[in-house]
Amino acid sequence: MITAEEVTRSIYGAWRLARLDANGMRSFDGTEGAFWRSFFAAVLLLPAYVLLNSIGETGLPGEVGLGRLFAVEAIAYVIGWTAFPLAAFYAVALMDRGERYFAYITAYNWAQIIEMGLFLIVALAGVSLGADGPSLTLRYLAFGAVLVYEWFIARTALNISTALAVGPVVLGLIITIFLQTIARGLLHVPA
């Protein structure tokens, strides 16, 4: 069972990592138990995920029913939270860093809270700024910041080289694009 103290400590650790402070890793104990409890972040983020997906234009055709939308989004959410940790298990093993896997995914999962906060701020700013111009620039900057953040987590948690840390980031990006493409296809939304 996860405690409020562990949630607070983990979010604080993720915040420190977002500030490129490697000592943020001290907030995570790197055990299998902490790994499993870190998926509680998915529960905490569910309302934010729903809010983020409801902000602005959805681009959904009128014939997409609410039930279908809910089913596709729910499945994509669960797969999104499980696909990367599964793929990362093998990638980390290939890098000969298997003993650091639990700490890495624990930090990665809690980092999703910081990332979602950033994306929500950008989305809310986009509502007032419009879809183009400054809003688009903000989205690109946020996306770039998240890539750097995830790179730093990989480099720090796995204790790997700067160049090697790009691998997990690219892996996560490929999985995200793949899942979004499948979800859009299931909803008949042009990519």
N, C-alpha and C positions, 0 to 999 in steps of 0.2 A: 504494500500500500504506500502510495506517495504522500508525503507530508507537505504542508504549506511552507515549511522551512526549506525543504528541498526544491520546491517550485521557485521560491524567491531566490535562493542561492543560485539555481541553474540559470534563471533569467538574468541575474546580475553577472554571472560568468559569461553568458552570451553577449551581454552589453559590453563587457570589458574586451572580449574578442573583437567586437565590432569597432572598438577604438584602437584595434591592432595591438592590444596588450596581451602578450602570450601568457601572462599570469592568470588570465581568465580561465585557463584550463584547470587551475587549482579548484575551481568550483564544482568540478565533475570528478567522481571517484573512479570512473573507468571500469566498473564492475559490470557483470552481466545483469545484475539486478537494476543498476542505474540505467543501463541500456534499455531494458524493457520499460522502466518507469518513464523514460524520456518520451515515449510515444504518447504520454498524457498531454504533451504539447499539441497534438492533433485535436484532442478534445477541446482544449482551451481556444484553439484557433478556428474551430468550426464556425462560430458566429461571424468572425471576421472574414472568413472565406466566403460565406453567403453574402455578406455586405459588399465585399469587393466585387463579386460577380454580378451584383445588382446595380452597381454604380455605372452611370453612363449608358451608352447604347450597347445593347446585347448583340445586335446583328442577327437575331434569331428570326427565322421565317414565322409567319403568323400561325401556321399549322402545327407547330411544335407544342404539344400539350404539357401542362404542368407536371403530370406524372412522369412523362418521358424525360423531361428536363431534370426532375429530381433524381430519377434513377441513374441517368448518365452522369450527372454531377457527383452523386454519392459514390458511385463505383470509381469514377476518376479520382476522387479524393482519397479513397482507401488505397487504391493502387499507387497513387502518387506518394503516399506515406510508406509504402512497403517496397516498391520497385527499386528505389535507389539504395536503401540499406542492403537489399539482397544482392544487387549488382556490385555494390561497394565491397561486400564480403569477399568476392572473388578478386576484385581489383586490388584490394589491400593485401590479400594473400600473395598475389603476383609480385607485389612490391616488397614482399618479405617483411610485412609490418602487422601480421595477424594479431600479435599481442596488444596492439594499439587500437584494434577495430572498435571495441566497445566504447572507449573514450571518444574516438572520432565520431561515431554515429550519435552518441549521447550529446556531444557539443553541437553537432550538425542539426539534430532535431530541435534542441532548444533555440538554436539560432533562427529557426523559422519564425519565431515570435518577433524577433527584431526585424526580420525581412518583411513580414506581413505588415508591421507597423509602418515601415517606410512606404510600402506599396499602397497602403490605405491613405497615407498623407498625400502621396502623389495623385492618387485617383480622386480624392476629394478636391485637391487643388485644380485638377483637370476639369472638374465640373464647372468651376467658375472661369477657368481660362479658355475653355473650348478644346476641341480635339487636336488642333494644329498649333504651330508656333511654340510658345513657351511650355505648353503642356507636353508636347512631344519631346522637347528637350529635357524636361524633368523626368519623363519616363526613361529616356536613354541614360541619363545620369544615374537614376536609381538602379537600373539594370546593371550598369557598369559597377556601381558600388557593391551590389550584391555579389557579383562575380569575384571582385577583389576580396570581399568578406569570406566567401566560401573557399577561395584559394588560401587565405590566411589560416582558416580553420584546418584545412587539409595539411598544410605545411607544418603547422604547429602541433596538431594532435598526432599526426603520423610521424613527425620528426623526419621529414623528407626534404629533398632539395627544392629550391624555388621552381625549377623547370618541371620536376616530377609532380609537384602539387597541382599543376594545370590539368593532369589526367582526370582526377576525380571531379573537377569542376566541369570539364567537357562531358564526362560520362553523365553527370546530373543534367546538364543542358540537353543532351541528346534524349534522355528519358523524358524530360519535361516536354520537349517539342513533339516527341512521338505521342505521348498521352494526350496532349492538346489537339493534335491532328486527328487522332482516333475519336476523341469526344466530339469535336466539331463535325466530323463525318457522320457520327451517329445522330447528330442533331441536324444534319443537312445544312451546315453553315459553311459557306465558302472559306477556304483557308486564307 
